[in-house]
Amino acid sequence: MDVPCITIHKKQGGKMNKRIQFVVSQAIIASLYVVLTVIVTPFSYMAIQLRISEIMVLLCFYKKDYIVGLSLGCFIANLFSPMLIYDITLGFLATILSLICISKSKRIYIAIIYPLIFNALLVGFGLYLAYDLPFVISALEVGAGELIAMLLGLCIFKMFERNEKIMKLILMEEEE
């Protein structure tokens, strides 16, 4: 006898419903982004920042569906920012623009440039507005942290590309 709540979530053949799989995967991605941002709070906010979670934005290069979870994760993570209103607006906008551009990129080497530019300019501007820090210096500092995250992410995802099982997981493909 099947348990009703389990059979609701399964299609014929025991495969998970695509909608449920989408929601669950986006919730996991959002949660990971938040945890990876908040766990290193001193480095995630302010002028000199290195968000390890930013590596995850490259997931959108492989599957644009990740835009949802990463956007949600960024929004929630920015609720912990000392620059609350500026990070929620400008930081979130930088992430959305980055994710959209990354998802449309044909080459990952180009995709890593978008977060660098959008975060440097928009978060740098937020730092200028919030703390009256010099815009150019703030933009360069944010850009430097983003460059480190993107280069690290590039190396990680290039290694992932060599592993078929990891790529199937990233692409949310079922095991055969």
HELIX and SHEET records of a PDB file:
HELIX    1   1 PRO A    4  ILE A    8  1                                   5    
HELIX    2   2 LYS A   18  VAL A   38  1                                  21    
HELIX    3   3 THR A   41  SER A   44  1                                   4    
HELIX    4   4 ILE A   52  LEU A   58  5                                   7    
HELIX    5   5 LEU A   59  TYR A   62  1                                   4    
HELIX    6   6 TYR A   66  ASN A   78  1                                  13    
HELIX    7   7 LEU A   84  TYR A   86  1                                   3    
HELIX    8   8 ASP A   87  GLY A   91  3                                   5    
HELIX    9   9 PHE A   92  LYS A  104  1                                  13    
HELIX   10  10 ILE A  108  ALA A  111  1                                   4    
HELIX   11  11 ILE A  113  TYR A  131  1                                  19    
HELIX   12  12 PHE A  135  GLU A  161  1                                  27    
HELIX   13  13 GLU A  164  ILE A  170  1                                   7    
END                                                                             
